[in-house]
């Protein structure tokens, strides 16, 4: 680790800042060049950070190699890139929700629709924002990632795609969302139970197809975010198993899970690409460190509760799983509640 008082970072630098769930330390990794290093199976033996898109046919998977690593030091970040597009309005999103729900009744078990929402960036101190997210969402993966070819992504995601340590691997089936007063009193509707079960079925089939013996724990309530009055909670089932020989192949089969796409997987991805109306880019992709503090330690998370950082705006990405029981107005409110994860922290710094 390097000793330095403060790092001055801009949109031209290649870096990742992150803090793993329920840990105290945060790390900053720097890549000296602006090269777009491709991400492939050889990267799992290297030291670095991956940011993988939702659809690799539209955006490049990028591996940030480690040239320098810093631990728990102050930094500043400024970008001059301006956000110029418009958000999707409520009436347009409701119309799209109805179209997706109609499609579900014709053959999908589940499908995910997402949108964006912009929040003004009034010269926000990004370091303070990162530390505020770090403090507020201890059980989330908190990150700030920048590459000139990718943009600046920031968030606090509750969902592990896959983590490996000491030859034990873990993944999670997470779906269903509520914003509640008391997590212990949460009552789940059939819609939410079915939504989460579709993710469980998908993961369990992949593990069985790969002859992986696993232990499942759940469904349980997972608290994704909490404020003074409310908690954002999900249904989650944890899976643990001996690490397979090819982590790369397993992740390639898992991503994107029905938690961010739908079921059946291929048909839902095709429908989303045709009808969602915008490019998700790296939202609902995955990201995380590889071999940073020890070899064969991998921590990859689904890129949720995230936003792109611009000079004038924060562009929040929001989505929700739909099935035949979905009610459009409730689905809109779910995305509004998910936005609060980031909005409340941004507004607290004004």
N, C-alpha and C positions, 0 to 999 in steps of 0.2 A: 504494500500500500504506500502511496505517496503522501508526503506531508505538504499541505498548502493551505493558506488561510481562506481563499475564496476563488471560485472558478467563474470566469466571465464567459457566458455562452450566448451564441446567436443562432439564427436560422441556417447559417452556413456551416455550423459544426455538426459532427456526427457523434451522438452520445445517447446513453440511456441512464436514467436515474430510477431506482426502484427500491421498494421495501417489501419483503416477503410478509405474508400474513402472520400476525401475532409475534413479530420480532421487533426488536428495538432499533437495530442498525439499518441504515440505508447506504446504498452503494451508487457510485457514479462511474460508468465506464466510458472511455473515450476512444474513438478511432481517429487516427491522425489524418487519413485521407478521406475524400468524399466518394470513394469507390462504392458502387452498389454490389456488394459481395453476394453472390447467389447462395441460397440456402438449400442444402441437400444433405444426404445421409452422412457425409463425411464431417459435417459440422458438429455432430454429437461427440466427436473426439477432440474438438477444439474448445477454446475458451471464448465466450462471447454472448451475444444477446440476439434473439430472433424476433422479427416482427413479420407475421405471415398474414396475407390478405384473406378476406372471405372467399374470393374467387381468384385463384392463381392464374386463370386465363385472362383476367382483366388487369391485375396489378402484380408486381413482382414481389416474391418472398425475399426478404433482405436479412442478411446476417451481419451484425455489427461486431467486428473483431475487436479484441481487447489490446490496445496499445498502452493504456494507462488505466489504473483503478484507484479510486478514492473512496474513503469511508467516512461518513458523517461530517462532511465539510459544507460550509455555506457556498451557495452559488447564486448567480443571477442569470436570467434569460430574457432576451428581448428579440422580437421578430418584427420585421417590416412588411410581412406578407399580409395583404388585406383580403378579407372575405367579401365577395361581391354578389353572391347568389341570394335567392329568396327562400324562406322556409315554406314547408307544406302547411297550408291553413287547415283548420279543423274540418271544414266542410269537405275539402278534397280528401282528407285522410279518412273521414267517415265513408265517403263514396268508395274509396279503395277497400276499406274494411268490408263493406257489403259485397264487393266483387270477390274478395278472397273467401268470405264465408260461403258464398254461393258455390265457388269452386270446391270447397271442402265437402259440401253435400253431394258433389258429383264424383267423389272418389278419394279425397285426402283424409287421413286420420288427424293430421295436424299440419299447420303451415304458419310461418312467422312473417309478420309484416312489420316494417320499421320506417322511421322517418327521422328528420333532423329538426332541431330547434336552436335558434341563435340567441345568445345572451350577450349584452354589451360588455366589452372588455375596456374598462375605464382605467387604463394604465395599471392593471393589477400586478402586484409583485408576485411573480410566478414561484419564487422560492417560498414565500409565505403561504401561497396556495398549496404547494406540495406538502409543506409541513402541517398545514391545517387538515388536509386529507389524511395524512399520516396519523395525526392525533385522533381524528374523528372516527376513522374506519380501520380499527386495529386488526380486524379479522379479514380484511381485504388485501389484495395485491395492489399497491399504490405505485404509479409509474408516470414518468415523463420521458418521452422518446422523441428524438429528432433526427431526421436525415433529409437533406435537400431533395432527394427523390421521392420521399414519402410524406413529408410534412411533419408537423408537431402534434403528437398524440399524448393525451394526459387522462388519467382516470383512477378509479378505485374499484376493481372488479372482484366480485365474490366467487367466481366460478373457476375452479381448477379444471384444465383440460387433462393434464397428466403431470405427475411429479414422481421422481425417482430418487431414492437415496438408500445406500447400503443394500442394493439389489432388490429392494421392495418398491413396487410401483403402485400408485394410487390414481384413480380417476373418480369422477362424480357425475351423477345424473341429477341435474338441477333444473327445475321448472316450476311454474305456478308462482304467482306473486300476489302479496297482500300488503297493505299499509295499515298497521294495527296499533292499538293502544298497548296491549299486553300479548306478547308472542305466545305465552303459555295457553291463552284462551282462543287461539286462532282456530276457526272452523273452516275447513276446506270444502269447496263445492265440487260436485262431480266433474265439472269442466276442468278444474285445476288438477284433480287427482289423475284424470285421464291424460292430461297434458304431460305430467311428470312421468306417468307409467310408460308413455310412448318412448321417452328418452331411456328409461330403464331397459325396456325390451330391446332397443337398438344396441345399447352398450353390451348387454348380456349376450346377444347373438354374436357380436363381433368377438368377444372374449371366448365364447364356446367354439366358434369357427376356427380360432387360432389355438385351440386345445389348451386354453389358459384356465387353470383352477383358481377361483376367486372367492373371497369372503365379502358379502354384502351387508351393509349396516344402514337400515332405513326402510322406508322414507322417514326422515326426521325434519324438524323445523330448523332452518338455517337463517340466522339473522344477518342480512346483508348490509344494513345500515341502520343507524339509530340517531334520533335527535332527542330533545328534552321531553317530547310528548308521544312520538310515534316511532314505530320500527318497521322497516321494510324487510319482509320475510319471504322465504321460498321453501318449497319442499325439496329435499335433497337425500339421495342415497349414495353412500360412499362405497367404493370397491377397492380392495387391496389384493395384490397378487405378486408372485415372484416375477421379477423383471424379465421380459422376453428377450430373445437374442437380438431382435430388430425393433428397437423403439420407433425408428423412422417409419417402418411399414405399419405399425399399430396406429400411430398418430395419423398417417395418411388415410387409414380406414375410418378413424373416429371423426376427423374434421371434414366438413362441418356436421356436428351432431344435430339431431332433431330439435335440440334446445334453441338453435339459432336458424335452422332451415325448415325442417318439417319431415313428415313421414307419409308415404315412401320418400326416401331421401332424394334420389335422382330426379323424380318427377317434381318434387317441391322446389328444388334448386332451379330447375328449368322454368317453373312458373314464376318464381320470385324474380329471376333475371328478366323475364319478359314483362312483368306487370307491376313491380314495386315502384318503378318510376325514377330511380336514381342509383348511383354507384355507391355501394357501402364502403368501398375501398378496404381499409383495414379493420373497420368495425365488424364484429363477429368473426374476425380471424382469431389468431392467437399470438401471444408474445410472452417472452420471459428469458431469464438467464440460463446459461448452460456452462457448467463447470467453473463457475466464478470463484467460489470459496473452497470447493473440493471437487476432485475428479469424479465423473459419473453421477453428479448431482444435477438433476434437470428439474426446472420448475416452470411449467408452461400454463398460461391462463387464457381463458376466452376473453377477447377484447370487448367487454361490456362496461356499462356505467362510465363511458368514455366520451371524449370530445377532442376536436382539433382546435389548436390554439392559433388565433390570428391576432394581428395588431389591434383590430377594432372589435372583434367578436370572439366568443367561444362558441363553437358549433357542436352542440350536443347531439348524440346519436341515441335513438330510443326505439325500442321494439317490444313486441309481445307475441306469445304463441296463441294461435286461434284454432278452435275446433268447431264442430257443428253446434255447440251450445253457447258460443261466444255472442255477446251483445255489444254492438259497435260502440255505444256511448261508454260502457264500462271499459272497453279496450282503450279508448282515448284517454280515460282517466288513469288507467294503469301506466300509460306512457308519461302522463303528467306527473304521477307520483315518482316514477323512476328518475325523472329529471331533477327532482328535489335533492337527490344524492349529491349532485354537483352544484346546483343552483344555490342551496343554502350556504355552502361553504364559500362560493364566489361572493355572494351578497354580504357575508359576515366580514369580508375584508374591505368593504367600501368605507 
